[in-house]
Amino acid sequence: MMPPDTMFPADLFEEGRRAMPLQPGAMLLGGFASPRADALLADLHRIADVSPFRKMVTPGGWPMSVAMTNCGSLGWVTDRTGYRYDPRDPQTGDPWPEMPETFRSLAEQAADVAGYARFEPDSCLMNRYEPGSRLSLHQDRNERDFDAPIVSVSLGLPATFLWGGATRSEKPMRVRLYHGDVVVWGGPARLTFHGVDTLRGSGSPAGEFRYNLTFRAAR
């Protein structure tokens, strides 16, 4: 693991941006995905043509604020029976679309830069935020083990990322994320509570939405 104050050459990222530690084990890579953002968005839309975005229902019966879909060998789903990973899209009955190489290579490279070598994601949860939507503080804990990191890619509208602590009651840090930013967390930060504040604003390189690609090793 790289020390939390590690700095990286400016040419790795969007001009003027750099890596910023959030806490030991967690790092913001400013603009890391920007050079490949157009290709990522093109593949995202191709996936959504096969497995459309939809607002899933929580175990309590409430529709989620954020629309979701997946790609990879497993997809994260929620319904009245609970949260889980499933190899098939419950809406279509078919396997989730294959994870594009553009997605996989970016996730692996971001993890490596953040100090997590040999990351092998098998699942990508894709979230689509519209103005007014939000994601409450939560942990990513439906994976079989927590050795692998989480890699989160922001595209489109800027958003305020809420980076909390080991419990939901801890006041979160507010981190502004922009088109092309990547956040990676694992190790001692793997089960940190996190979320997204209510999305505001309009107009971006991705239109009227914010898209978030969250890569996991779910098996």
Backbone bond lengths (Angstrom), bond angles and torsions (degrees), N, CA, C in turn:
res aa  C-N    CA-C-N  psi(-1)  N-CA   C-N-CA  omega(-1)  CA-C   N-CA-C  phi
1 M - - - 1.466 - - 1.523 109.55 -
2 M 1.327 116.29 134.26 1.456 119.93 176.20 1.516 110.15 -73.28
3 P 1.341 118.30 147.05 1.462 120.18 176.67 1.508 110.47 -62.16
4 P 1.359 118.08 151.26 1.461 120.77 -172.51 1.514 114.81 -65.17
5 D 1.349 118.68 -17.47 1.456 119.29 179.92 1.524 112.50 -98.58
6 T 1.361 116.79 14.74 1.463 120.27 179.82 1.520 110.56 -61.05
7 M 1.323 116.72 135.20 1.457 122.30 175.56 1.523 108.16 -111.06
8 F 1.331 116.84 152.18 1.446 121.18 -177.06 1.520 109.53 -121.46
9 P 1.341 118.15 155.74 1.456 120.64 178.05 1.524 111.43 -56.18
10 A 1.320 115.44 139.59 1.469 120.18 -175.58 1.519 112.13 -60.35
11 D 1.349 118.23 -29.30 1.453 118.95 -175.43 1.527 112.87 -74.83
12 L 1.348 118.03 -3.86 1.456 119.84 173.15 1.522 111.82 -73.57
13 F 1.313 117.08 -21.58 1.441 121.29 -171.15 1.529 110.77 -127.68
14 E 1.315 113.76 174.61 1.454 120.67 175.01 1.533 109.07 -54.96
15 E 1.304 116.46 144.75 1.462 121.12 -176.82 1.528 110.60 -51.83
16 G 1.338 115.40 130.98 1.449 120.74 176.74 1.523 115.01 84.59
17 R 1.343 118.28 -5.90 1.463 120.64 179.91 1.520 109.27 -105.85
18 R 1.331 116.59 163.24 1.453 120.75 -179.41 1.519 108.80 -153.27
19 A 1.323 115.24 177.18 1.456 120.02 175.26 1.521 110.06 -77.97
20 M 1.343 115.23 140.31 1.456 120.20 179.47 1.519 109.20 -134.16
21 P 1.343 118.58 119.12 1.466 119.31 177.53 1.524 110.88 -69.20
22 L 1.322 116.48 138.94 1.460 122.07 173.95 1.519 110.62 -95.00
23 Q 1.319 115.79 -36.08 1.453 124.15 174.45 1.526 105.02 -171.57
24 P 1.322 119.92 169.25 1.462 119.27 176.29 1.528 111.08 -55.05
25 G 1.322 115.75 124.40 1.451 121.51 -179.02 1.514 114.71 95.82
26 A 1.331 118.73 -7.54 1.468 121.86 -177.14 1.520 110.21 -131.47
27 M 1.321 116.69 136.44 1.460 120.41 -176.21 1.527 111.54 -146.31
28 L 1.313 115.42 138.97 1.458 123.38 170.33 1.520 108.54 -93.48
29 L 1.323 116.79 124.34 1.461 123.06 176.46 1.523 107.42 -105.37
30 G 1.320 116.29 95.05 1.454 121.36 -173.59 1.515 112.62 -65.19
31 G 1.333 117.25 121.15 1.453 122.50 175.41 1.512 115.24 70.38
32 F 1.325 118.29 13.26 1.463 120.59 -174.02 1.525 112.33 -60.00
33 A 1.339 117.15 -35.85 1.469 120.98 -177.22 1.519 113.55 -90.76
34 S 1.328 117.95 -3.88 1.469 120.30 -173.84 1.523 114.24 -56.05
35 P 1.346 119.66 -44.49 1.466 118.64 -178.51 1.529 113.81 -61.76
36 R 1.341 117.81 -21.96 1.466 120.97 -178.04 1.519 112.46 -113.21
37 A 1.331 117.37 13.19 1.458 120.35 -173.74 1.528 112.73 -61.75
38 D 1.331 117.73 -41.49 1.466 119.43 -179.02 1.522 111.41 -62.55
39 A 1.323 117.00 -41.81 1.469 120.71 179.13 1.526 110.64 -67.17
40 L 1.328 116.97 -39.25 1.462 120.31 178.06 1.532 111.19 -62.66
41 L 1.324 116.37 -43.78 1.463 120.06 179.81 1.528 111.62 -65.95
42 A 1.326 116.83 -38.61 1.461 119.80 178.73 1.528 110.40 -62.25
43 D 1.337 116.79 -43.31 1.463 119.62 178.67 1.520 111.09 -69.54
44 L 1.320 117.49 -35.79 1.461 120.68 177.08 1.529 110.54 -58.37
45 H 1.318 116.91 -46.03 1.466 119.94 -178.64 1.527 111.22 -67.69
46 R 1.330 117.88 -33.62 1.463 120.00 176.64 1.529 110.57 -65.70
47 I 1.323 116.95 -39.65 1.460 120.31 177.15 1.527 110.53 -63.92
48 A 1.336 116.25 -44.70 1.466 120.68 -177.93 1.529 112.21 -65.90
49 D 1.330 117.83 -23.93 1.466 120.24 175.03 1.527 111.12 -66.75
50 V 1.331 116.41 -27.79 1.471 121.78 -178.65 1.528 111.00 -93.42
51 S 1.333 115.96 -48.17 1.470 122.38 177.64 1.522 107.59 -120.84
52 P 1.327 117.85 93.79 1.470 121.04 -171.00 1.533 113.08 -65.33
53 F 1.332 114.20 154.45 1.452 120.02 170.05 1.523 108.95 -62.80
54 R 1.336 115.21 142.18 1.461 120.50 177.21 1.528 108.92 -152.64
55 K 1.325 116.66 156.31 1.465 120.90 176.74 1.522 108.12 -92.63
56 M 1.328 114.68 104.26 1.453 120.38 -179.12 1.522 110.24 -71.86
57 V 1.329 115.41 164.97 1.464 122.26 -176.96 1.523 108.83 -106.06
58 T 1.321 116.97 136.93 1.458 122.00 178.30 1.531 109.92 -75.10
59 P 1.343 117.56 164.65 1.466 119.34 176.19 1.532 112.75 -57.20
60 G 1.337 117.10 -26.13 1.461 120.39 177.33 1.517 113.92 -79.57
61 G 1.341 117.46 -4.06 1.459 121.56 177.12 1.513 114.96 94.36
62 W 1.346 117.73 7.84 1.459 120.86 -178.58 1.530 110.52 -96.33
63 P 1.338 118.00 136.01 1.467 119.59 174.91 1.523 110.38 -69.24
64 M 1.320 116.79 140.07 1.449 120.66 179.27 1.520 110.54 -71.31
65 S 1.315 116.79 152.20 1.460 122.47 179.42 1.516 111.43 -71.62
66 V 1.330 116.20 -27.04 1.459 123.07 -174.16 1.528 109.94 -105.53
67 A 1.325 117.71 137.46 1.464 122.07 174.78 1.522 109.65 -83.06
68 M 1.343 117.30 142.41 1.459 121.33 -172.08 1.524 112.19 -135.99
69 T 1.324 114.87 154.67 1.457 123.20 164.35 1.527 106.57 -155.26
70 N 1.333 117.11 -179.15 1.455 121.45 -173.95 1.514 111.36 -142.77
71 C 1.336 114.78 163.01 1.455 121.39 164.92 1.525 107.82 -143.58
72 G 1.331 116.12 162.95 1.456 121.01 -176.66 1.522 110.58 109.53
73 S 1.321 116.36 -176.79 1.468 120.01 -176.75 1.516 112.61 -73.79
74 L 1.333 117.33 -20.07 1.454 122.29 176.78 1.520 109.54 -134.78
75 G 1.328 116.33 147.39 1.457 120.91 176.58 1.513 110.68 -127.19
76 W 1.345 116.39 140.95 1.458 120.79 178.48 1.520 108.92 -80.71
77 V 1.331 116.52 130.49 1.462 121.13 179.83 1.519 110.02 -136.00
78 T 1.311 115.18 158.10 1.457 121.92 173.29 1.524 108.79 -138.33
79 D 1.341 115.88 140.69 1.462 122.33 173.61 1.525 107.74 -155.85
80 R 1.312 117.58 -167.21 1.462 119.96 -175.65 1.531 112.30 -64.20
81 T 1.340 117.97 -17.85 1.463 120.56 -179.51 1.521 112.70 -87.73
82 G 1.338 118.61 -11.71 1.452 120.66 177.26 1.517 114.01 131.50
83 Y 1.337 114.76 -176.74 1.465 122.87 177.17 1.526 108.36 -93.46
84 R 1.346 116.79 142.03 1.463 118.54 -178.96 1.528 109.88 -171.29
85 Y 1.323 114.97 170.67 1.462 122.16 168.71 1.519 108.76 -101.69
86 D 1.324 115.64 140.63 1.462 120.88 -177.89 1.530 108.51 -136.24
87 P 1.338 118.68 138.05 1.463 119.78 178.61 1.527 113.59 -74.11
88 R 1.323 117.26 -10.87 1.469 120.93 -177.58 1.523 111.01 -123.94
89 D 1.320 114.11 147.52 1.459 121.17 174.40 1.523 108.12 -73.24
90 P 1.327 120.11 115.35 1.462 120.53 -178.00 1.530 113.57 -64.65
91 Q 1.330 116.83 -18.37 1.465 119.45 179.92 1.519 111.88 -80.45
92 T 1.341 117.07 -35.28 1.462 120.30 -177.91 1.526 112.86 -105.54
93 G 1.328 117.15 -21.42 1.458 121.06 -175.49 1.517 113.84 81.14
94 D 1.318 117.68 -2.52 1.460 122.65 -178.13 1.524 110.67 -98.68
95 P 1.343 117.24 160.67 1.463 118.61 172.29 1.523 110.68 -58.18
96 W 1.338 115.84 149.63 1.453 119.02 175.62 1.527 110.16 -60.71
97 P 1.327 118.84 150.61 1.470 120.40 176.58 1.531 111.41 -56.61
98 E 1.302 115.05 148.25 1.463 120.53 178.42 1.525 110.33 -62.05
99 M 1.325 116.79 145.48 1.458 120.25 177.97 1.529 109.37 -71.79
100 P 1.342 118.40 123.86 1.468 120.23 179.99 1.524 111.74 -65.45
101 E 1.324 115.69 152.86 1.460 120.04 178.61 1.524 111.06 -63.75
102 T 1.342 117.58 -31.97 1.469 119.85 176.70 1.522 110.60 -58.61
103 F 1.333 117.13 -42.08 1.461 121.99 178.89 1.527 110.73 -65.97
104 R 1.339 114.26 -52.47 1.467 119.54 -173.10 1.534 111.88 -61.18
105 S 1.330 115.99 -46.22 1.464 119.16 -175.95 1.528 111.03 -66.25
106 L 1.335 117.50 -39.06 1.458 119.83 178.20 1.526 110.76 -63.26
107 A 1.335 117.21 -45.98 1.459 121.03 -179.02 1.525 111.19 -61.85
108 E 1.318 116.80 -43.33 1.466 120.37 -179.83 1.522 111.25 -64.78
109 Q 1.337 116.95 -42.03 1.461 120.38 -178.76 1.522 111.32 -68.71
110 A 1.332 117.43 -41.42 1.466 120.18 178.61 1.526 110.62 -62.82
111 A 1.329 116.85 -43.57 1.462 120.39 178.33 1.520 110.81 -60.88
112 D 1.321 116.52 -42.30 1.467 120.57 -178.94 1.532 111.03 -63.77
113 V 1.323 117.04 -43.72 1.464 120.90 179.10 1.531 110.88 -62.27
114 A 1.342 115.95 -35.81 1.464 119.92 -179.07 1.528 112.72 -80.35
115 G 1.341 117.09 -1.37 1.455 119.95 175.89 1.513 115.28 104.69
116 Y 1.350 117.57 9.07 1.457 121.62 -179.88 1.523 108.90 -113.91
117 A 1.311 116.39 89.47 1.462 121.28 -178.20 1.535 110.20 -75.19
118 R 1.331 115.22 154.25 1.466 123.34 173.39 1.530 113.24 62.99
119 F 1.317 117.10 31.65 1.463 120.82 173.19 1.527 108.95 -68.85
120 E 1.330 117.25 130.70 1.461 122.48 -179.16 1.528 109.05 -127.48
121 P 1.328 117.51 85.69 1.465 119.54 -178.34 1.523 111.53 -70.13
122 D 1.323 116.34 138.67 1.467 120.53 174.58 1.523 111.77 -118.42
123 S 1.329 116.84 1.18 1.457 121.60 -178.79 1.518 110.09 -145.21
124 C 1.331 115.94 138.83 1.467 121.30 173.38 1.519 108.04 -131.75
125 L 1.321 116.02 111.64 1.462 122.15 173.33 1.519 107.99 -85.50
126 M 1.320 117.43 125.08 1.455 123.40 -178.31 1.525 108.57 -109.25
127 N 1.335 116.61 118.42 1.461 122.58 179.17 1.523 110.14 -106.63
128 R 1.315 116.58 138.97 1.473 121.82 175.25 1.529 108.46 -119.26
129 Y 1.336 114.29 115.98 1.459 121.53 179.14 1.523 109.21 -101.27
130 E 1.324 116.55 136.47 1.456 121.73 169.08 1.521 107.42 -113.15
131 P 1.322 119.11 158.75 1.462 119.58 179.02 1.525 111.27 -50.56
132 G 1.316 115.56 131.90 1.454 121.82 -177.42 1.511 114.08 100.38
133 S 1.342 118.07 -16.52 1.463 120.16 -179.95 1.521 110.19 -87.75
134 R 1.323 115.58 160.92 1.459 121.87 -176.87 1.522 108.95 -155.90
135 L 1.334 115.89 169.38 1.462 121.40 175.46 1.519 107.32 -135.29
136 S 1.322 116.47 117.96 1.461 120.82 -175.31 1.523 111.03 -70.43
137 L 1.331 115.67 163.08 1.457 120.85 -179.37 1.529 110.56 -58.42
138 H 1.323 115.76 133.80 1.454 121.70 -177.91 1.522 109.21 -157.76
139 Q 1.316 116.59 167.85 1.460 123.48 171.74 1.519 109.02 -110.40
140 D 1.326 117.01 148.52 1.463 121.19 170.76 1.521 106.75 -90.67
141 R 1.338 116.49 99.97 1.452 119.55 -172.84 1.528 113.13 -137.48
142 N 1.337 117.86 20.14 1.459 120.33 176.41 1.524 112.78 -92.18
143 E 1.335 117.35 0.26 1.453 121.27 177.88 1.534 109.49 -77.26
144 R 1.331 117.35 159.36 1.470 120.51 -174.89 1.526 112.18 -72.60
145 D 1.312 117.85 -31.20 1.456 120.47 172.29 1.522 107.78 -146.05
146 F 1.314 115.15 167.71 1.455 120.07 -173.48 1.528 112.32 -113.45
147 D 1.326 116.83 23.53 1.467 119.91 179.67 1.525 112.07 -72.16
148 A 1.330 117.16 -34.57 1.461 121.30 -178.67 1.525 110.52 -84.36
149 P 1.341 117.60 150.64 1.470 120.47 178.95 1.521 112.02 -79.37
150 I 1.310 114.76 174.48 1.458 123.97 168.08 1.529 107.38 -105.32
151 V 1.328 116.80 135.57 1.465 121.73 175.68 1.524 107.49 -119.76
152 S 1.331 116.58 121.70 1.463 122.78 -174.46 1.526 110.02 -121.08
153 V 1.341 116.80 122.74 1.469 123.16 -175.32 1.527 109.07 -112.80
154 S 1.327 117.12 129.92 1.465 122.56 179.22 1.523 110.41 -103.34
155 L 1.323 116.40 132.08 1.461 122.98 176.91 1.524 108.93 -135.99
156 G 1.330 116.49 140.73 1.457 119.94 176.33 1.511 113.29 93.88
157 L 1.332 116.09 -139.45 1.462 120.94 -175.43 1.529 111.79 -57.88
158 P 1.331 118.03 143.44 1.471 119.94 173.50 1.519 110.59 -66.33
159 A 1.324 115.40 154.13 1.461 121.00 -178.65 1.521 109.45 -144.80
160 T 1.324 115.82 160.47 1.452 121.60 175.06 1.525 108.69 -100.75
161 F 1.317 115.37 111.29 1.454 123.49 179.22 1.522 108.66 -83.84
162 L 1.309 116.46 131.59 1.457 122.17 -179.81 1.522 108.25 -101.58
163 W 1.322 116.42 113.78 1.461 121.73 -177.91 1.527 107.83 -111.73
164 G 1.335 115.71 107.64 1.444 121.21 -171.85 1.514 114.16 -97.53
165 G 1.327 115.87 -134.93 1.455 120.64 -176.58 1.512 111.31 -136.78
166 A 1.320 116.43 -151.99 1.456 121.90 -176.95 1.523 112.47 -79.03
167 T 1.340 117.38 -15.20 1.458 121.82 177.08 1.524 109.30 -129.17
168 R 1.321 115.58 157.35 1.464 120.05 -178.39 1.525 111.57 -67.35
169 S 1.316 117.45 -23.60 1.460 120.87 -175.71 1.526 113.69 -77.18
170 E 1.326 117.93 -16.34 1.462 120.54 -179.31 1.525 110.33 -70.12
171 K 1.326 116.44 135.89 1.458 120.89 -179.29 1.521 110.17 -66.48
172 P 1.337 118.31 125.93 1.463 119.42 -176.50 1.527 113.19 -80.67
173 M 1.320 115.11 152.03 1.456 122.03 168.41 1.532 107.71 -76.60
174 R 1.321 116.57 144.57 1.466 121.87 -179.94 1.529 108.62 -104.80
175 V 1.330 115.64 119.36 1.465 122.08 -175.24 1.523 108.45 -121.48
176 R 1.329 116.72 121.44 1.463 120.06 -179.57 1.523 109.22 -80.49
177 L 1.336 116.90 124.61 1.457 122.57 179.40 1.519 110.10 -111.67
178 Y 1.332 115.16 139.04 1.463 122.21 -177.63 1.524 110.60 -121.00
179 H 1.322 114.72 169.01 1.456 123.54 178.94 1.534 110.20 -50.74
180 G 1.326 116.88 118.44 1.457 121.44 178.12 1.519 115.04 97.77
181 D 1.331 118.46 -6.11 1.464 120.38 178.65 1.530 110.59 -74.09
182 V 1.313 115.69 149.52 1.465 122.29 177.77 1.526 108.66 -130.67
183 V 1.322 116.51 135.52 1.462 121.90 173.43 1.526 107.88 -116.98
184 V 1.326 115.70 133.08 1.462 122.16 178.83 1.526 108.01 -124.02
185 W 1.341 116.84 131.84 1.452 118.69 175.16 1.529 110.31 -143.89
186 G 1.343 114.28 146.05 1.453 121.51 -179.84 1.516 109.37 -170.07
187 G 1.330 116.60 -164.07 1.460 119.90 178.49 1.516 111.88 53.04
188 P 1.334 118.76 -127.48 1.466 120.99 -177.90 1.529 113.59 -67.45
189 A 1.350 116.86 -14.28 1.463 120.76 -179.61 1.532 112.64 -101.14
190 R 1.320 117.39 2.55 1.470 120.84 -169.22 1.529 113.27 -58.41
191 L 1.321 118.73 -37.58 1.465 121.59 -176.87 1.527 112.99 -104.50
192 T 1.318 116.48 24.25 1.468 120.34 176.55 1.528 110.41 -65.49
193 F 1.333 115.69 136.83 1.463 119.83 174.29 1.532 109.48 -70.03
194 H 1.322 116.34 137.99 1.458 121.54 -178.10 1.522 109.30 -151.52
195 G 1.326 116.12 162.44 1.450 120.82 179.68 1.518 110.31 -169.23
196 V 1.320 116.43 -169.75 1.460 122.56 179.61 1.519 108.23 -133.83
197 D 1.333 116.61 126.40 1.458 121.46 178.80 1.532 109.73 -68.91
198 T 1.308 116.09 165.10 1.461 121.49 -178.99 1.524 110.89 -52.00
199 L 1.325 115.87 125.77 1.466 121.39 -176.41 1.525 110.14 -74.59
200 R 1.317 115.50 134.30 1.462 121.50 178.61 1.525 108.91 -130.58
201 G 1.336 116.47 163.19 1.453 120.51 176.87 1.521 111.85 96.54
202 S 1.325 115.33 174.22 1.462 121.39 179.82 1.517 108.84 -155.05
203 G 1.335 114.61 155.46 1.459 120.90 177.14 1.516 112.41 80.24
204 S 1.325 117.17 122.91 1.450 122.80 -179.67 1.519 108.36 -164.61
205 P 1.357 118.34 172.94 1.467 119.26 175.02 1.527 113.18 -59.39
206 A 1.333 117.44 -18.25 1.460 120.46 179.61 1.526 112.15 -107.14
207 G 1.336 117.63 15.82 1.454 120.87 179.30 1.512 112.39 90.16
208 E 1.328 116.40 -136.01 1.462 121.64 -172.36 1.522 113.11 -99.07
209 F 1.317 118.21 13.77 1.457 121.32 -176.24 1.525 111.43 -123.98
210 R 1.322 114.62 162.93 1.458 121.72 162.20 1.522 107.50 -110.29
211 Y 1.317 116.23 129.57 1.458 121.45 175.17 1.520 109.06 -109.21
212 N 1.317 115.42 140.58 1.454 121.53 176.99 1.521 109.16 -126.98
213 L 1.313 118.02 125.17 1.460 122.99 175.43 1.520 107.47 -104.71
214 T 1.321 117.07 119.80 1.452 120.97 -178.69 1.524 108.85 -117.12
215 F 1.340 114.31 114.24 1.450 121.36 -175.84 1.523 110.35 -96.74
216 R 1.329 115.92 134.87 1.455 121.81 -179.36 1.532 109.88 -137.70
217 A 1.324 116.42 155.72 1.458 122.44 164.62 1.525 105.23 -99.70
218 A 1.326 115.95 96.43 1.462 120.93 -168.80 1.524 113.50 -86.18
219 R 1.304 117.50 -27.30 1.478 119.80 -176.12 1.527 111.17 -72.35
